[in-house]
Amino acid sequence: MPTKVVVCDTPDGLAQLQYVLIKSGAALEIETVTDGLRAVEVSARIRPELVVAGIEAESLSGAELVRRLLAVSPETKVICWADASPLVAAEMLQAGAAAYVSKQDGAEEVFRAMRAVHAGPVALSPDVAADIATRLLDEANRVETLETTIAEISDQLQTMTTAKADFLANVSHELRTPVTVAKGIAYVLKNRGIPKDEEEEFIGQLEASLEKLSMLIEEMLIVADLDRGTLSLELSQVDLAPLLRQVADESARQFPAITIEREINESLPASADPMRFIEIVRQLLDNACRYSPEDQPVLLKGRPMDEGVVVSVTDHGEGMARQTASKAFEEPFSAGEDILRKERAGAGVGLHMARQLVIQHGGILWADPLPSGGTRVSFVIPAHEGDHVGRPEDLGSDPLDELHSLSGQDDEAIDPAGVDPIAQPSTNSSSS
């Protein structure tokens, strides 16, 4: 008994298919139509074993044609013959087609697909199968990448959650000390008869405690503004030299056991927000003084360059691992390694805040390890408003000489090309 076949396509497509089917010599009873609705009517009447459908047929086409054919003749196997398209092939297969053959493969491939699906399995022409396989592989890789990204984001969120919890603990510690001191001094000052010199000493300690509280609150406000993107700078042409000396004096009073050496040019003109510049230097000096041994000085340098003013703070502490230093620059609330003693740890926003403020000025900030131990943190403030400083290797005609001049230690190799001034601070950095 011949196999009933309905062929639906344009006249040109019908001519190609009929030629191949007749030439095959197979026992076929063929009905040809050029209209999708007519193909459905014929299929409902003769219940063919196979329908070859050019899915661009008139009046009814695409996935709807496949669904209608199967609705009127559920046992029929539909072979789609159309342009090679993985997405269209997937749509037709989802609608219930048993095969999808690319017209680029020729009508002979349709006949091979007819034999294949008549035996049971789904058939695809080689080009379409390859395209679908490629698309599936791409989607699988994309899913894998997305899963990896989601896992990384989840880890980052967990890390940030933990870091913020540590931050709150650090802030509580930082707040508790000056508050306790202030309360104790207030209680003492209530008592009459305190010698005048002691009273003045207590008042000085009270002022220092209140100043520490004010600075901590200011840090929190700056970081909040930075994270919201609402921080605005009041830039002007200023001389940074006296500001550097002012911060050095403040740090010397805060850390009397640490010697702060200064190599600052007489004049350092640049475009900066004076208050924010002071905050940058204060954070770097505070960090350096916290982690320097009492018998080792902290060095503050300021030098002019064509691009602006270069400032560096060098300490001789024990240093810190690259990953910890990177987090200190990149993330707020990262207070450093767990092994650090609590009395040395700060609120955990200092280096991150300093770096963000430098970037706001259009500058860069980076860190270099010292062979003898410790860290040099350097930054550049542009000379003029609107300027932006590039990587360290872009500074001037001979940036290595400039940086060596800044360091005052020509025997210490600094490799600006190996430093990412924004994202990858070097090892041995401490974080406050």
N, C-alpha and C positions, 0 to 999 in steps of 0.2 A: 504494500500500500504506500503511495507516495506521501511525502511529508508536506503538510499544508504550510505555505509561507505567504505572508502579506508583506509587500515591500512598499514603503511610503517615502517618497523623496521628490525632489525637483525632476523635471524631465531629463536633464543631463545626468543626474545621479541615477535615475531609473535605468537609463540606457547602459551605463557602466555596470550596474549590478546584474541586470538581465543577461548581459553578454557573459559575465563570469559564471553565473549560475547555470546557464544553458551549456556553456563550454565544459563545465565540471562533469556533466553526464549523470548527476545525481537524480534520483527519483523525487522530483519536487512538483507540487501543484501550486503555482505562483499566481497571486492576485496583486496587481500593481495599482497604486493610487498616488495622487499628488497633493491630497488634502488630509490634514490631521483628523478632522471630524469624520471624513469618509473612511479613514483607516480604522477608527473606532467602530463604525457601523459594520464594516466588513468583518472585523474580528469578532463582534458580537454574534454575527450570523454563522460564520464557518468555524469558529473556535480553532485558530491555527496553532500549530506547535511553536512556530517562530514568527516574530515580526521584526523586520529590519526597518528601523525608523530613522530617517534623516530628521533630526530634531528641529530643523529650521523649516519644517513643512508649513503650508498655509493653514490659516484658521485655528489651528491648535498645534502647539509645539512645546519643546522643552520638557521639564519634569512633569508638567500637567498632562502632556500627551502620554508619557509613560504610565502615570497613575491611572488615567482613564482606560488605557488599553488593558491593564491588569485588572481593573474593576469589572470590565465586561467579560474578560476571559482569564481567570486567575491562573490557569495552567499554562498559559502562553509565556514563552520566554522572549523578552524584548532585547534586541541588539541595537544599540545606538550607534549611528554612523555620522560623525561630525568632526569639526576641527579639534586638533590636539589641545586640550585644556584640562589640567589637573582639577581645577575647581569645578568646571562643568561636569567632568567625568564623575567626581565625587557626588555631585548633586544628582546626576542620573542614577548612579548606583544606589544612593539613598532612597530614591523614588521607587526602586525595585527592578531596574534594568539588570539583565544577566550578563551583559557585555558592553564594552565601550571601545569602538574602533576609530582610529584617527583616519580621516580622509586622505591625509598625506601618505598613509601606508598603502592605499589603493584598495580596490574592490576585492582583490584576491584575499586580503586579510579578513574581510567580512565573511567569506565562505569558510575560512579556517575557524573563525569564531563561532559560526553556526554549528559546525561539527562539534566543537568543544562544549558549547552550552547544551547541545542536544544530549550529550553524554552526562551532563550534570554540573560541572564546575563553572564559576564565573570566569569570563575571559576578558583580557585587556590586550590591546595592541602593544607591541614593545615600547614604542615611544611614550604612549600614555602611561604604561606601567612604570617606566623609568622616571617620568615626570612626577607621578604620584609618590614613588619611593623617595625621590629627592625631597619633595615637599614634606613627606612624613618625617624624613630624617632631619630636615631643617626645623620642623615643629618640635621634634623630640629634643634637639639641641637647645632650642629656644626655651622649652619647658625646663630643661635641666639648668640652663643659665638663670632663668627666673627663680627656680627653687634655690639655687646657690645664692642669688642676690637676696632673696627673702630671708634665708638663713643668716646671711651676713648682717642684714638690717636688724634681724631679731637679736643677734649677738650684740650689735652696737647699741640697740635699745636697752638690752639687759646691762651692758657695761655702763651706759649713761645713767641708768636707774641706780646701779650700785655706786657710781661716782657721785651722784647727787646725794645719795644717802651719806656717803663719806663726807661730802661737802657740808651737809647740815651738821654732822658731828664736829667737823673742823671749825665751822662758824660758831657753834655752841661753845667750843673750847676757847676760840679767839675772843668771844664776847664775855665769857664768864670771868676771865682774868681781870680785865679793866673794870668790869662792873663790881667785882668783889673788892678790888682795890679802892674804887670810888666810895663804895658803901662803908668800908672800914675807915677811910679818911674822914668821911662825913660824920661818922660816930665819934671819932677822936676829936674833931674840931668842935663838937658840941660841948665837950668838957672845957671848962675855963681853967686858966692857970697854966696853959701850955706855953713854954718859952717861945719868944718871938721867932728865933731862928728855926725852931722845929716847926712852928706854924707855917712859915714861909716854905719850908721843905715839903710839908704835907700838901700845901696848895700847889706847889710845882708838880708833885706826883699826881694830884687830882687832874690838873690841866693836861698832863701827858696821857693819862688814862682816857680822858674825854676826847683828846685828839686822836687817839688810836681808834676809838669807837667811830668818830666822824669819818676817818679814812676808810674804815671797813664798810660803812654804809655807802660812802661815795663809790667804792669799788663795785658794790652790788648794783648800784644804779647805773654805772657805766656799762657793766656787762649786760644788764637787762636792755639798755638802749641799743647796744651793739647787736644783740640777738634779734631784736625787733627791727633793726635797720633804721632806727629813728635818731641815731646820734648825729649831730651836726657840729662841724668844727667852725671856729671863728678864726680863720687864717689871716695872718698879717705878716709883713716883713719885720722880723725881730732879730735881736742879737741873742743867740742861744748860750753864749759863754757865761754871762752872769746867772742864767737859769741853772746851768750845770753846777756852778759853784754853790748856788743856793741849796740844791738838792743834796750835794755832797755834805754841806754843813748840817743839814737836817739828819742825814743818815749817820753822821759822826756822833751826833747827840743821842740818837736812838741806839746805836751800837758802840758804846764808848770803848769796848775792848778790842775793836777792829780798827786798824789804821787804814784810812782811805787816802790813797795817793792820787794826785791829780796831775794830768798833763793836758791842759786846756789852752787853746790859742786865746790870745787877747780878745779877738772878735770873731764871732761865728754867725754871720748873717744867713738867714734862711726864711722860708715861708712856713709858718707853723702856728698852731694854736698854743699859746704859752702854757695854759693850764694843763692841756692834754700832754704836751711835751714833758712837763714836770712829772706827770703821772707815769709816763713811760720810763723815764730815768729812775724815778723812785722805786718802781717795781723791780727793775733790774738790779739796782743797788741793794734793795732789801733782800732779794733772792741771793745775791752774792755774799752779803754779810752773814746771812743765816747759816750758810754752808761753808764758810771759811774758818779754818782754825784761828785761834786768837793770836798766834804768833806769825800769821801770814797776812800781808796787806791785800786790800782790794784796790785795783787800779781803774780809775775813770779817765778816759781819754776823749778828746774832741778835736777834730781836725777838719779844715775846709777842703773841699774838692770842687771840681767844675760842676758836678751834678748837685752839690749841696753840702751838707754837714754830715760827717761820719762820726758816730759816737760808739765807744766800746766800753764794756765793763768786764774786767777779768778777775776771776777768783781762783783760789788754789785749794778748793775743796776736794772731796773724794770723787766727785763726778757721779753720773747717772747713766743707766743703760739707754741706748738709742731709742728704743720703743717708748720708754717712760718719758724721755725728753720730747719726743715727737708729740705724744699725747698732751704734754704740758703746754706746747705751743698751739696745737690744733684744737683742743677741747677745753671748755671751761670746766671747773669743778674737779680737775685732775691735780691732786696735791702731791703726787710723787710716789715713791716706793713705800710699801708698808713697813719696811725695816727702819725708816727714818723715825727718829725720836719725836714724840708729839710736841715737845717744846720747840722744835725747829720748824714744824710744819705750819704753813700759813693757811689762808682760807681756800687756796687752790685755784685762784683765778688770775694770778699775777702775770705769768708769761703769756697766757692766752690773751689777756686784755692788752698787754703791751704790744704784742704782735698785731692785733686788730687795729689798735690806734695808729701804729706805724703805717699800716696799709691804708687807713683812712687819709693819712697825709700824702699818699702817693709814693711811699717809700718801701723799703724791704728790711727784714730783720732775719738774721741767721746766727748760728752758733758754731764755734770751732773748738774741738778738744785741744788741750795742751799736752804735749808729750810728757811734761813733768807732773801732770795732774791738774785738775781743775778745768775751767771752761771760760772761753771768751765769747760773750754775746755782743754782737755788733748790729747797728742799724744805720740807715741813711735817711735823712730828711731832705727833700728836694729844695733847690735854691729858690725856685720861683713857684708861685701858686699855679696850679694846673699841670705842673710837670709830674712825670712818673718815672721812677728809677727802675731800671731793669735788674737782671741777675747780677751778682757780684762780678762776673767776668765781663759784663758790659760796662763797668764803671771806668770811664777814662780810657786813654790809649794803652796804659799799662796798669791794669787793676791790681796785679800781683804786687807791683812796687808800692802802689797806694796803700794796699792792705798791710804790707810789711812795714811801711812807714807808720801806719796807725799802730801796729802791734809793738813796734820798737824792739822786735826780736827777729832779726833777719834769719837766724839759724832755725827758726821754727817754720816748717813747710806748711803753707796754707794753699789748698787747692780749690779756688773758687769754682772751677768747672765741676767739681764733685759735690758742690753744695747746692741744695735746693733752698733758696732763700725764703720760700713761702711755706712749703709743705714738709720738708725733711730736715729739721735741725739736727745737728751732729750729736754724737754721743757725749757723755760726761756732763750733761746739763742738769742743774738742780731746778726744782720748781717750787714756787712759793704760793 
